[in-house]
Amino acid sequence: MPHVRLAKYLAHGGVASRRKAEEIIAKGLVTVEGQVVTDPARDVGHEHDVRVNGSPVGPEAFEVWAVNKPVGVVSTAKEPGERPAVVELVDSPARLYPVGRLDADSTGLLLLTNDGELANLLTHPRYEVPKTYRARLAKEPSDRDLARLRGGVELEDGPTAPAELTRVARHEIEIVLREGRNRQVRRMVEAVGNRVVALRRVAFGPLELGDLKAGKARRLTDEEVERLRAAGSFDGPGDD
Protein backbone atom coordinates (compact mmCIF):
# COMPACT_ATOMS: atom_id res chain seq x y z
CA MET A 1 0.00 0.00 0.00
CA PRO A 2 1.51 3.42 -0.95
CA HIS A 3 1.59 6.25 1.56
CA VAL A 4 -1.81 7.92 2.01
CA ARG A 5 -3.31 10.60 4.21
CA LEU A 6 -3.87 9.46 7.78
CA ALA A 7 -7.64 9.93 7.58
CA LYS A 8 -7.79 7.77 4.45
CA TYR A 9 -5.59 5.14 6.13
CA LEU A 10 -8.01 4.92 9.06
CA ALA A 11 -10.97 4.68 6.69
CA HIS A 12 -9.29 1.88 4.72
CA GLY A 13 -8.57 0.17 8.02
CA GLY A 14 -12.28 0.05 8.81
CA VAL A 15 -12.06 2.45 11.75
CA ALA A 16 -14.64 4.93 10.46
CA SER A 17 -15.62 6.94 7.42
CA ARG A 18 -13.00 9.43 6.28
CA ARG A 19 -14.95 12.34 7.77
CA LYS A 20 -15.35 10.57 11.11
CA ALA A 21 -11.68 9.59 11.00
CA GLU A 22 -10.75 13.27 10.69
CA GLU A 23 -12.78 13.99 13.85
CA ILE A 24 -11.03 11.15 15.70
CA ILE A 25 -7.65 12.52 14.65
CA ALA A 26 -8.56 16.07 15.70
CA LYS A 27 -9.44 14.79 19.20
CA GLY A 28 -5.87 13.54 19.64
CA LEU A 29 -6.87 9.88 19.78
CA VAL A 30 -4.46 8.73 17.05
CA THR A 31 -0.75 8.04 17.37
CA VAL A 32 1.84 7.36 14.69
CA GLU A 33 5.05 5.73 15.91
CA GLY A 34 4.00 6.56 19.46
CA GLN A 35 3.42 10.27 18.83
CA VAL A 36 -0.02 11.91 18.87
CA VAL A 37 -0.91 13.22 15.42
CA THR A 38 -3.74 15.72 14.90
CA ASP A 39 -3.13 16.40 11.21
CA PRO A 40 -5.41 14.20 9.02
CA ALA A 41 -3.17 14.94 6.02
CA ARG A 42 -0.11 13.29 7.58
CA ASP A 43 1.24 10.66 5.16
CA VAL A 44 1.46 7.11 6.53
CA GLY A 45 1.94 3.61 5.14
CA HIS A 46 1.58 0.07 6.41
CA GLU A 47 5.17 0.18 7.75
CA HIS A 48 4.06 2.74 10.34
CA ASP A 49 2.69 1.88 13.78
CA VAL A 50 -0.70 3.60 13.66
CA ARG A 51 -2.98 3.30 16.68
CA VAL A 52 -6.39 4.59 17.76
CA ASN A 53 -6.86 4.68 21.54
CA GLY A 54 -3.84 2.40 21.76
CA SER A 55 -5.24 -0.24 19.40
CA PRO A 56 -3.21 -0.90 16.22
CA VAL A 57 -4.78 -0.15 12.86
CA GLY A 58 -3.79 -1.83 9.61
CA PRO A 59 -5.06 -1.42 6.08
CA GLU A 60 -8.26 -3.33 5.43
CA ALA A 61 -7.70 -6.36 3.22
CA PHE A 62 -9.21 -5.92 -0.21
CA GLU A 63 -12.28 -8.01 -1.05
CA VAL A 64 -14.27 -8.44 -4.25
CA TRP A 65 -17.72 -10.04 -4.22
CA ALA A 66 -20.13 -11.08 -6.95
CA VAL A 67 -23.82 -10.56 -6.19
CA ASN A 68 -26.86 -11.68 -8.17
CA LYS A 69 -28.97 -8.59 -7.56
CA PRO A 70 -32.74 -9.17 -7.45
CA VAL A 71 -35.38 -6.70 -8.60
CA GLY A 72 -36.05 -3.95 -6.06
CA VAL A 73 -32.57 -3.93 -4.52
CA VAL A 74 -30.68 -0.69 -5.12
CA SER A 75 -27.04 -0.42 -6.18
CA THR A 76 -25.87 1.75 -3.31
CA ALA A 77 -23.85 1.25 -0.16
CA LYS A 78 -26.72 2.74 1.88
CA GLU A 79 -30.34 3.32 0.97
CA PRO A 80 -32.08 6.23 2.75
CA GLY A 81 -35.50 4.90 1.82
CA GLU A 82 -37.20 1.58 2.51
CA ARG A 83 -35.67 -0.42 -0.35
CA PRO A 84 -32.80 -2.78 0.56
CA ALA A 85 -29.26 -1.86 -0.49
CA VAL A 86 -27.12 -4.40 -2.34
CA VAL A 87 -24.40 -4.37 0.34
CA GLU A 88 -26.92 -5.97 2.72
CA LEU A 89 -26.67 -9.15 0.63
CA VAL A 90 -22.98 -9.63 1.50
CA ASP A 91 -21.80 -11.09 4.80
CA SER A 92 -18.59 -9.12 5.28
CA PRO A 93 -17.33 -6.58 7.83
CA ALA A 94 -15.45 -4.74 5.06
CA ARG A 95 -16.65 -1.33 3.87
CA LEU A 96 -17.83 -2.49 0.45
CA TYR A 97 -19.40 -0.41 -2.30
CA PRO A 98 -20.79 -1.29 -5.72
CA VAL A 99 -18.65 -1.23 -8.86
CA GLY A 100 -20.92 0.75 -11.17
CA ARG A 101 -24.62 0.12 -10.81
CA LEU A 102 -27.69 -1.74 -11.93
CA ASP A 103 -31.10 -0.10 -11.89
CA ALA A 104 -33.50 -1.22 -9.18
CA ASP A 105 -35.68 -2.94 -11.79
CA SER A 106 -32.71 -4.80 -13.35
CA THR A 107 -31.13 -8.01 -12.08
CA GLY A 108 -27.94 -9.96 -12.34
CA LEU A 109 -24.23 -9.61 -11.77
CA LEU A 110 -23.04 -6.72 -9.64
CA LEU A 111 -19.56 -6.47 -8.14
CA LEU A 112 -18.85 -5.08 -4.68
CA THR A 113 -15.38 -4.18 -3.43
CA ASN A 114 -13.34 -1.97 -1.12
CA ASP A 115 -10.54 -1.75 -3.72
CA GLY A 116 -10.93 1.71 -5.24
CA GLU A 117 -8.19 1.18 -7.82
CA LEU A 118 -9.85 -1.96 -9.17
CA ALA A 119 -13.26 -0.27 -9.23
CA ASN A 120 -11.81 2.57 -11.30
CA LEU A 121 -10.18 0.15 -13.74
CA LEU A 122 -13.50 -1.61 -14.28
CA THR A 123 -15.69 1.48 -14.67
CA HIS A 124 -13.55 4.20 -16.26
CA PRO A 125 -14.64 4.72 -19.90
CA ARG A 126 -11.07 4.60 -21.25
CA TYR A 127 -10.68 0.91 -20.36
CA GLU A 128 -13.86 -0.18 -22.18
CA VAL A 129 -14.45 -3.25 -19.99
CA PRO A 130 -17.37 -5.13 -21.61
CA LYS A 131 -20.60 -5.84 -19.75
CA THR A 132 -23.00 -8.44 -21.10
CA TYR A 133 -26.79 -8.26 -20.70
CA ARG A 134 -29.78 -10.45 -21.54
CA ALA A 135 -32.84 -8.37 -22.41
CA ARG A 136 -36.39 -9.66 -22.91
CA LEU A 137 -38.30 -7.34 -25.21
CA ALA A 138 -41.98 -6.47 -25.43
CA LYS A 139 -42.12 -7.50 -29.08
CA GLU A 140 -39.96 -9.46 -31.46
CA PRO A 141 -37.24 -7.22 -32.92
CA SER A 142 -36.71 -7.18 -36.67
CA ASP A 143 -33.37 -7.88 -38.27
CA ARG A 144 -33.24 -4.18 -39.15
CA ASP A 145 -33.74 -3.25 -35.48
CA LEU A 146 -30.89 -5.55 -34.45
CA ALA A 147 -28.63 -4.10 -37.13
CA ARG A 148 -29.34 -0.58 -35.83
CA LEU A 149 -28.52 -1.62 -32.26
CA ARG A 150 -25.29 -3.23 -33.41
CA GLY A 151 -24.21 -0.15 -35.30
CA GLY A 152 -25.17 2.36 -32.63
CA VAL A 153 -28.29 4.46 -32.16
CA GLU A 154 -28.82 8.13 -31.45
CA LEU A 155 -29.75 8.98 -27.85
CA GLU A 156 -30.36 12.38 -26.26
CA ASP A 157 -26.79 12.32 -24.86
CA GLY A 158 -25.22 11.36 -28.19
CA PRO A 159 -24.83 8.28 -30.37
CA THR A 160 -23.95 4.96 -28.76
CA ALA A 161 -20.86 3.03 -29.74
CA PRO A 162 -21.21 -0.15 -31.83
CA ALA A 163 -22.34 -3.13 -29.72
CA GLU A 164 -22.07 -6.88 -30.03
CA LEU A 165 -25.58 -8.32 -30.23
CA THR A 166 -27.05 -11.80 -30.58
CA ARG A 167 -30.67 -12.90 -30.90
CA VAL A 168 -31.20 -15.50 -28.16
CA ALA A 169 -34.93 -16.13 -28.66
CA ARG A 170 -37.83 -14.47 -30.46
CA HIS A 171 -38.18 -11.79 -27.80
CA GLU A 172 -34.73 -11.99 -26.18
CA ILE A 173 -31.35 -10.54 -27.11
CA GLU A 174 -27.87 -10.63 -25.62
CA ILE A 175 -25.96 -7.38 -25.92
CA VAL A 176 -22.38 -6.49 -24.96
CA LEU A 177 -21.66 -2.85 -24.11
CA ARG A 178 -18.35 -1.12 -23.48
CA GLU A 179 -20.01 2.08 -22.28
CA GLY A 180 -21.69 2.80 -18.98
CA ARG A 181 -24.47 5.26 -19.62
CA ASN A 182 -27.51 5.45 -17.38
CA ARG A 183 -30.19 2.90 -18.38
CA GLN A 184 -28.41 2.48 -21.68
CA VAL A 185 -29.84 -0.87 -22.83
CA ARG A 186 -33.41 0.23 -22.13
CA ARG A 187 -32.89 3.54 -23.92
CA MET A 188 -31.27 1.87 -26.94
CA VAL A 189 -34.17 -0.55 -27.29
CA GLU A 190 -36.69 2.30 -26.98
CA ALA A 191 -34.78 4.14 -29.74
CA VAL A 192 -35.72 1.35 -32.19
CA GLY A 193 -39.37 1.36 -31.16
CA ASN A 194 -39.36 -1.49 -28.64
CA ARG A 195 -39.32 -1.86 -24.86
CA VAL A 196 -37.30 -3.93 -22.37
CA VAL A 197 -39.54 -5.91 -20.01
CA ALA A 198 -36.72 -7.68 -18.15
CA LEU A 199 -32.98 -6.98 -18.03
CA ARG A 200 -30.27 -9.14 -16.49
CA ARG A 201 -26.50 -8.62 -16.50
CA VAL A 202 -24.86 -11.99 -17.09
CA ALA A 203 -21.17 -11.02 -17.29
CA PHE A 204 -18.80 -8.25 -16.27
CA GLY A 205 -15.59 -8.47 -18.27
CA PRO A 206 -14.34 -12.07 -18.00
CA LEU A 207 -16.52 -12.83 -14.95
CA GLU A 208 -19.83 -14.60 -15.61
CA LEU A 209 -22.87 -14.73 -13.35
CA GLY A 210 -23.06 -18.51 -13.74
CA ASP A 211 -25.43 -20.36 -11.43
CA LEU A 212 -25.28 -17.86 -8.55
CA LYS A 213 -28.82 -17.69 -7.17
CA ALA A 214 -30.80 -14.45 -6.99
CA GLY A 215 -30.05 -12.56 -3.78
CA LYS A 216 -26.88 -14.58 -3.12
CA ALA A 217 -23.26 -13.45 -3.06
CA ARG A 218 -19.86 -15.10 -3.23
CA ARG A 219 -16.36 -13.78 -2.67
CA LEU A 220 -14.18 -13.95 -5.76
CA THR A 221 -10.99 -15.99 -5.78
CA ASP A 222 -7.60 -14.30 -6.20
CA GLU A 223 -7.44 -15.72 -9.73
CA GLU A 224 -10.82 -14.19 -10.65
CA VAL A 225 -9.77 -10.82 -9.22
CA GLU A 226 -6.55 -10.86 -11.26
CA ARG A 227 -8.53 -11.66 -14.42
CA LEU A 228 -10.75 -8.65 -13.73
CA ARG A 229 -7.72 -6.46 -13.06
CA ALA A 230 -6.16 -7.59 -16.34
CA ALA A 231 -9.37 -6.77 -18.22
CA GLY A 232 -9.37 -3.27 -16.77
CA SER A 233 -5.68 -2.72 -17.46
CA PHE A 234 -6.02 -3.24 -21.21
CA ASP A 235 -5.10 -0.13 -23.17
CA GLY A 236 -7.99 0.21 -25.58
CA PRO A 237 -7.97 2.02 -28.89
CA GLY A 238 -9.26 5.24 -27.38
CA ASP A 239 -6.36 5.59 -24.94
CA ASP A 240 -3.62 8.24 -25.22
C-alpha positions as CSV (number, residue, x, y, z in Angstrom):
1,M,0.0,0.0,0.0
2,P,1.5,3.4,-0.9
3,H,1.6,6.2,1.6
4,V,-1.8,7.9,2.0
5,R,-3.3,10.6,4.2
6,L,-3.9,9.5,7.8
7,A,-7.6,9.9,7.6
8,K,-7.8,7.8,4.5
9,Y,-5.6,5.1,6.1
10,L,-8.0,4.9,9.1
11,A,-11.0,4.7,6.7
12,H,-9.3,1.9,4.7
13,G,-8.6,0.2,8.0
14,G,-12.3,0.1,8.8
15,V,-12.1,2.5,11.8
16,A,-14.6,4.9,10.5
17,S,-15.6,6.9,7.4
18,R,-13.0,9.4,6.3
19,R,-14.9,12.3,7.8
20,K,-15.4,10.6,11.1
21,A,-11.7,9.6,11.0
22,E,-10.7,13.3,10.7
23,E,-12.8,14.0,13.8
24,I,-11.0,11.1,15.7
25,I,-7.6,12.5,14.6
26,A,-8.6,16.1,15.7
27,K,-9.4,14.8,19.2
28,G,-5.9,13.5,19.6
29,L,-6.9,9.9,19.8
30,V,-4.5,8.7,17.1
31,T,-0.7,8.0,17.4
32,V,1.8,7.4,14.7
33,E,5.1,5.7,15.9
34,G,4.0,6.6,19.5
35,Q,3.4,10.3,18.8
36,V,0.0,11.9,18.9
37,V,-0.9,13.2,15.4
38,T,-3.7,15.7,14.9
39,D,-3.1,16.4,11.2
40,P,-5.4,14.2,9.0
41,A,-3.2,14.9,6.0
42,R,-0.1,13.3,7.6
43,D,1.2,10.7,5.2
44,V,1.5,7.1,6.5
45,G,1.9,3.6,5.1
46,H,1.6,0.1,6.4
47,E,5.2,0.2,7.8
48,H,4.1,2.7,10.3
49,D,2.7,1.9,13.8
50,V,-0.7,3.6,13.7
51,R,-3.0,3.3,16.7
52,V,-6.4,4.6,17.8
53,N,-6.9,4.7,21.5
54,G,-3.8,2.4,21.8
55,S,-5.2,-0.2,19.4
56,P,-3.2,-0.9,16.2
57,V,-4.8,-0.1,12.9
58,G,-3.8,-1.8,9.6
59,P,-5.1,-1.4,6.1
60,E,-8.3,-3.3,5.4
61,A,-7.7,-6.4,3.2
62,F,-9.2,-5.9,-0.2
63,E,-12.3,-8.0,-1.0
64,V,-14.3,-8.4,-4.2
65,W,-17.7,-10.0,-4.2
66,A,-20.1,-11.1,-6.9
67,V,-23.8,-10.6,-6.2
68,N,-26.9,-11.7,-8.2
69,K,-29.0,-8.6,-7.6
70,P,-32.7,-9.2,-7.4
71,V,-35.4,-6.7,-8.6
72,G,-36.1,-4.0,-6.1
73,V,-32.6,-3.9,-4.5
74,V,-30.7,-0.7,-5.1
75,S,-27.0,-0.4,-6.2
76,T,-25.9,1.7,-3.3
77,A,-23.9,1.3,-0.2
78,K,-26.7,2.7,1.9
79,E,-30.3,3.3,1.0
80,P,-32.1,6.2,2.7
81,G,-35.5,4.9,1.8
82,E,-37.2,1.6,2.5
83,R,-35.7,-0.4,-0.4
84,P,-32.8,-2.8,0.6
85,A,-29.3,-1.9,-0.5
86,V,-27.1,-4.4,-2.3
87,V,-24.4,-4.4,0.3
88,E,-26.9,-6.0,2.7
89,L,-26.7,-9.2,0.6
90,V,-23.0,-9.6,1.5
91,D,-21.8,-11.1,4.8
92,S,-18.6,-9.1,5.3
93,P,-17.3,-6.6,7.8
94,A,-15.5,-4.7,5.1
95,R,-16.6,-1.3,3.9
96,L,-17.8,-2.5,0.5
97,Y,-19.4,-0.4,-2.3
98,P,-20.8,-1.3,-5.7
99,V,-18.7,-1.2,-8.9
100,G,-20.9,0.7,-11.2
101,R,-24.6,0.1,-10.8
102,L,-27.7,-1.7,-11.9
103,D,-31.1,-0.1,-11.9
104,A,-33.5,-1.2,-9.2
105,D,-35.7,-2.9,-11.8
106,S,-32.7,-4.8,-13.4
107,T,-31.1,-8.0,-12.1
108,G,-27.9,-10.0,-12.3
109,L,-24.2,-9.6,-11.8
110,L,-23.0,-6.7,-9.6
111,L,-19.6,-6.5,-8.1
112,L,-18.8,-5.1,-4.7
113,T,-15.4,-4.2,-3.4
114,N,-13.3,-2.0,-1.1
115,D,-10.5,-1.7,-3.7
116,G,-10.9,1.7,-5.2
117,E,-8.2,1.2,-7.8
118,L,-9.8,-2.0,-9.2
119,A,-13.3,-0.3,-9.2
120,N,-11.8,2.6,-11.3
121,L,-10.2,0.2,-13.7
122,L,-13.5,-1.6,-14.3
123,T,-15.7,1.5,-14.7
124,H,-13.5,4.2,-16.3
125,P,-14.6,4.7,-19.9
126,R,-11.1,4.6,-21.2
127,Y,-10.7,0.9,-20.4
128,E,-13.9,-0.2,-22.2
129,V,-14.4,-3.2,-20.0
130,P,-17.4,-5.1,-21.6
131,K,-20.6,-5.8,-19.7
132,T,-23.0,-8.4,-21.1
133,Y,-26.8,-8.3,-20.7
134,R,-29.8,-10.4,-21.5
135,A,-32.8,-8.4,-22.4
136,R,-36.4,-9.7,-22.9
137,L,-38.3,-7.3,-25.2
138,A,-42.0,-6.5,-25.4
139,K,-42.1,-7.5,-29.1
140,E,-40.0,-9.5,-31.5
141,P,-37.2,-7.2,-32.9
142,S,-36.7,-7.2,-36.7
143,D,-33.4,-7.9,-38.3
144,R,-33.2,-4.2,-39.1
145,D,-33.7,-3.2,-35.5
146,L,-30.9,-5.5,-34.5
147,A,-28.6,-4.1,-37.1
148,R,-29.3,-0.6,-35.8
149,L,-28.5,-1.6,-32.3
150,R,-25.3,-3.2,-33.4
151,G,-24.2,-0.1,-35.3
152,G,-25.2,2.4,-32.6
153,V,-28.3,4.5,-32.2
154,E,-28.8,8.1,-31.4
155,L,-29.8,9.0,-27.8
156,E,-30.4,12.4,-26.3
157,D,-26.8,12.3,-24.9
158,G,-25.2,11.4,-28.2
159,P,-24.8,8.3,-30.4
160,T,-24.0,5.0,-28.8
161,A,-20.9,3.0,-29.7
162,P,-21.2,-0.1,-31.8
163,A,-22.3,-3.1,-29.7
164,E,-22.1,-6.9,-30.0
165,L,-25.6,-8.3,-30.2
166,T,-27.1,-11.8,-30.6
167,R,-30.7,-12.9,-30.9
168,V,-31.2,-15.5,-28.2
169,A,-34.9,-16.1,-28.7
170,R,-37.8,-14.5,-30.5
171,H,-38.2,-11.8,-27.8
172,E,-34.7,-12.0,-26.2
173,I,-31.4,-10.5,-27.1
174,E,-27.9,-10.6,-25.6
175,I,-26.0,-7.4,-25.9
176,V,-22.4,-6.5,-25.0
177,L,-21.7,-2.8,-24.1
178,R,-18.3,-1.1,-23.5
179,E,-20.0,2.1,-22.3
180,G,-21.7,2.8,-19.0
181,R,-24.5,5.3,-19.6
182,N,-27.5,5.5,-17.4
183,R,-30.2,2.9,-18.4
184,Q,-28.4,2.5,-21.7
185,V,-29.8,-0.9,-22.8
186,R,-33.4,0.2,-22.1
187,R,-32.9,3.5,-23.9
188,M,-31.3,1.9,-26.9
189,V,-34.2,-0.5,-27.3
190,E,-36.7,2.3,-27.0
191,A,-34.8,4.1,-29.7
192,V,-35.7,1.4,-32.2
193,G,-39.4,1.4,-31.2
194,N,-39.4,-1.5,-28.6
195,R,-39.3,-1.9,-24.9
196,V,-37.3,-3.9,-22.4
197,V,-39.5,-5.9,-20.0
198,A,-36.7,-7.7,-18.2
199,L,-33.0,-7.0,-18.0
200,R,-30.3,-9.1,-16.5
201,R,-26.5,-8.6,-16.5
202,V,-24.9,-12.0,-17.1
203,A,-21.2,-11.0,-17.3
204,F,-18.8,-8.3,-16.3
205,G,-15.6,-8.5,-18.3
206,P,-14.3,-12.1,-18.0
207,L,-16.5,-12.8,-15.0
208,E,-19.8,-14.6,-15.6
209,L,-22.9,-14.7,-13.3
210,G,-23.1,-18.5,-13.7
211,D,-25.4,-20.4,-11.4
212,L,-25.3,-17.9,-8.6
213,K,-28.8,-17.7,-7.2
214,A,-30.8,-14.4,-7.0
215,G,-30.0,-12.6,-3.8
216,K,-26.9,-14.6,-3.1
217,A,-23.3,-13.5,-3.1
218,R,-19.9,-15.1,-3.2
219,R,-16.4,-13.8,-2.7
220,L,-14.2,-14.0,-5.8
221,T,-11.0,-16.0,-5.8
222,D,-7.6,-14.3,-6.2
223,E,-7.4,-15.7,-9.7
224,E,-10.8,-14.2,-10.6
225,V,-9.8,-10.8,-9.2
226,E,-6.6,-10.9,-11.3
227,R,-8.5,-11.7,-14.4
228,L,-10.8,-8.7,-13.7
229,R,-7.7,-6.5,-13.1
230,A,-6.2,-7.6,-16.3
231,A,-9.4,-6.8,-18.2
232,G,-9.4,-3.3,-16.8
233,S,-5.7,-2.7,-17.5
234,F,-6.0,-3.2,-21.2
235,D,-5.1,-0.1,-23.2
236,G,-8.0,0.2,-25.6
237,P,-8.0,2.0,-28.9
238,G,-9.3,5.2,-27.4
239,D,-6.4,5.6,-24.9
240,D,-3.6,8.2,-25.2
